[in-house]
Amino acid sequence: MVLTSSIKGVIPIAPTPFHTDGRVDDVSLDRMTDFFLAAGIDGITILGQLGEAPKLDHQEAIGIARKVIQRANVPIIVGVSAPGFAAMRALTRDVMDLGAAGVMIAPPNTLRTDDQVVTYYRQAVEAIGSDVPFILQDYPLTFNVVMTPAVIRRIVTENESCVMLKHEDWPGLEKISALRAFERDGSMRHIAILTGNGGLFLDFEMDRGADGANTGYAFPEMLVDVVRLSAAGKRDEAHDLFDAHLPYLVYEQQQGALGLAVRKYVLMRRGVIASDTQRRPSLALSAAAKAEVDYLLARIARVDKRAHIAGS
């Protein structure tokens, strides 16, 4: 399965499950893959920031990719961002040989000008090969690299292998509108736009022309339903469901290791992974934070029974 610009729906970002001693938990990895598939998703992204990719060595990354690609029947996208192009090239070629549908590339935080950003992606494509479909990750809150709509248009125009934007600018609704306007006036070809930030703005992002979500929220079923309802023109139903999840979604979207700790805790509570362990350096939730999360889950469950967890 090769990723194209026609991709739509929900592509969750998968965390990497670890045993309490820091080893990759293969059993939980299989169970998590099955959980995503049962939720009705349209693909899976592995080895992203949420997957703690910088804490994995090359062989661990390949092992994770192999297991997920072999188990899933949907496109698998692999994060290959790296400090240098040699490591990016090696991981890309290995995962594409295993059957990955494409790769995701984030910009290094050293880029400062528009020309530097555009040049970086041109060189990245030269490194991995123009035959490899890639996702442009636009996440200035984490990477400190600002891409204007005009810069994204330049990258898309120069690189035919760019098939999707992972849109995580914040605020970013006007950016989606600007990019879709470029398509309408013929100055940029169509690419898929799937959004991140935990789904924090998904309800209105769909209204602005996004094709779905590419994020790591602990309830991918909700994302699937919001995208489906929005695409069907059932705007109020989509917003009602989204609103029920919003207080917890905001809590989960805290930046850095804390947000990941919340997501892993909830996935553990849901029985998807055996442990909420992060590989060190890491951050664990306090007892107070866990109690807050449990309270928020109980509130969601009053509207969406999928959030009911025994003991919450």
Residue pairs with C-beta under 8 A, 6 or more apart in sequence:
1 74
1 75
1 76
1 99
1 101
2 75
2 101
2 102
2 133
3 43
3 75
3 77
3 101
3 102
3 133
3 135
3 163
3 164
4 133
4 163
5 163
5 164
5 189
5 190
5 191
5 192
6 192
7 42
7 43
7 75
7 163
7 164
7 192
7 194
7 211
7 212
8 42
8 192
8 211
8 212
8 227
8 231
9 41
9 42
9 43
9 211
9 212
9 224
9 227
10 39
10 40
10 41
10 42
10 212
10 213
10 214
10 220
10 223
10 224
10 227
11 41
11 42
11 43
11 44
11 45
11 75
11 77
11 194
11 212
11 213
11 214
12 36
12 39
12 41
12 44
12 45
12 214
12 215
12 216
12 217
12 220
12 223
13 45
13 48
13 49
13 50
13 51
13 196
13 214
13 215
13 216
14 32
14 33
14 36
14 44
14 45
14 46
14 48
14 50
14 51
14 68
14 216
15 32
15 50
15 51
15 52
15 216
15 260
15 263
15 264
15 267
15 273
16 24
16 29
16 46
16 47
16 51
16 52
16 53
16 56
16 64
16 279
17 24
17 25
17 28
17 29
17 32
17 273
17 274
17 275
18 24
18 25
18 275
18 277
18 278
18 279
19 25
19 274
19 275
19 277
20 275
20 277
22 277
22 279
22 280
24 56
24 60
24 63
24 64
25 273
25 274
25 275
26 67
27 274
28 272
28 273
28 274
28 275
29 64
29 67
29 68
30 67
30 71
31 271
31 272
31 273
32 267
32 272
32 273
33 44
33 67
33 68
33 71
33 72
34 71
35 270
35 272
36 44
36 72
36 220
37 72
37 73
37 74
39 220
39 221
39 224
40 221
40 224
41 74
41 220
41 224
42 74
42 75
42 212
43 74
43 75
43 76
43 77
43 101
44 68
44 72
44 74
44 75
44 76
44 77
45 76
45 77
45 78
45 79
45 104
45 214
46 64
46 65
46 68
46 76
46 77
46 78
46 79
47 53
47 56
47 61
47 64
47 65
47 78
47 79
47 80
48 79
48 104
48 216
49 79
49 106
49 139
49 142
50 216
50 260
50 263
51 64
51 79
52 260
52 278
52 279
53 61
53 79
53 81
55 279
55 280
56 64
56 279
58 87
58 90
58 91
58 94
61 91
62 91
62 94
62 95
62 98
65 76
65 78
65 94
65 95
65 98
65 100
66 98
68 76
69 76
69 95
69 98
69 99
69 100
70 99
75 101
75 102
76 99
76 100
76 101
77 100
77 101
77 102
77 103
77 104
77 135
78 91
78 92
78 95
78 100
78 102
78 103
78 104
79 103
79 104
79 106
80 88
80 91
80 92
80 95
80 103
80 104
80 105
80 128
81 88
81 104
81 105
81 106
81 108
81 137
82 88
82 91
83 108
85 123
85 124
85 127
85 128
86 127
88 105
88 124
88 127
88 128
89 127
89 128
92 103
92 128
92 129
92 132
93 128
93 129
95 103
96 103
96 132
101 133
102 132
102 133
102 134
102 135
102 163
102 164
103 128
103 132
103 133
103 134
103 135
104 134
104 135
104 137
104 166
105 121
105 124
105 134
105 135
105 136
105 137
106 137
106 139
106 143
107 117
107 120
107 121
107 137
107 143
107 145
107 147
108 120
108 143
108 145
109 143
109 144
109 145
111 117
111 120
111 145
114 148
114 150
114 151
114 154
117 145
117 147
117 151
117 155
118 151
118 154
118 155
118 158
121 136
121 155
121 158
121 159
121 162
122 158
122 159
124 134
125 132
125 134
125 159
125 161
125 162
128 134
130 159
130 160
130 161
131 161
132 161
133 161
133 163
133 164
134 159
134 161
134 162
134 163
135 162
135 163
135 164
135 165
135 166
135 214
136 147
136 152
136 155
136 156
136 162
136 164
136 165
136 166
137 143
137 166
137 168
138 147
138 152
138 165
138 166
138 167
138 168
138 169
139 166
139 168
139 169
139 196
140 146
140 147
140 168
140 169
140 170
141 168
141 170
141 197
141 255
142 168
142 255
147 155
147 169
149 175
149 178
149 179
149 182
152 165
152 179
153 179
153 182
153 187
153 188
155 162
156 162
156 188
156 189
156 191
157 188
157 189
162 191
163 191
163 192
164 191
164 192
164 193
164 194
164 214
165 179
165 191
165 192
165 193
165 194
166 194
166 195
166 196
166 214
167 175
167 176
167 193
167 194
167 195
167 196
167 205
167 210
168 195
168 196
168 197
169 175
170 197
170 200
170 201
172 195
172 201
172 205
173 201
173 204
173 205
173 208
176 193
176 195
176 205
176 208
176 209
176 210
177 208
177 209
179 188
179 193
179 209
180 193
180 208
180 209
182 188
183 189
183 190
192 211
192 212
193 209
193 210
193 211
194 210
194 211
194 212
194 213
194 214
195 201
195 202
195 205
195 210
195 212
195 213
195 214
195 215
196 213
196 214
196 215
197 215
197 253
198 215
198 216
198 217
198 249
198 252
198 253
198 259
199 213
199 215
199 217
199 222
199 223
199 226
199 249
200 249
200 250
200 253
202 210
202 213
202 223
202 226
202 227
202 242
203 226
203 230
203 238
203 239
203 242
206 212
206 226
206 227
206 230
206 231
206 238
207 230
207 235
212 223
212 227
213 223
213 226
213 227
215 223
216 263
217 223
217 249
217 252
217 263
218 252
218 262
218 263
218 266
218 267
218 270
219 245
219 300
219 304
219 306
219 307
221 306
222 241
222 242
222 245
222 304
222 306
225 238
225 241
226 238
226 241
226 242
229 235
229 237
229 238
229 241
230 238
241 303
241 304
244 300
244 303
244 304
245 300
245 304
245 307
247 296
247 299
247 300
248 293
248 296
248 297
248 299
248 300
248 307
251 262
251 292
251 293
251 296
252 259
252 262
252 263
252 266
253 259
254 262
256 283
257 278
257 281
257 282
257 283
258 283
258 285
260 278
260 283
261 276
261 278
261 282
261 283
261 284
261 285
261 289
262 285
262 289
262 293
264 273
264 276
264 277
264 278
265 276
265 285
265 290
265 293
266 293
266 297
267 273
267 276
268 274
268 275
268 276
269 294
269 297
269 309
269 312
270 309
276 284
276 285
278 284
285 293
294 309
294 311
294 312
295 312
297 307
297 308
297 309
297 312
298 307
298 308
298 312
300 307
301 307
301 308
301 309
301 312
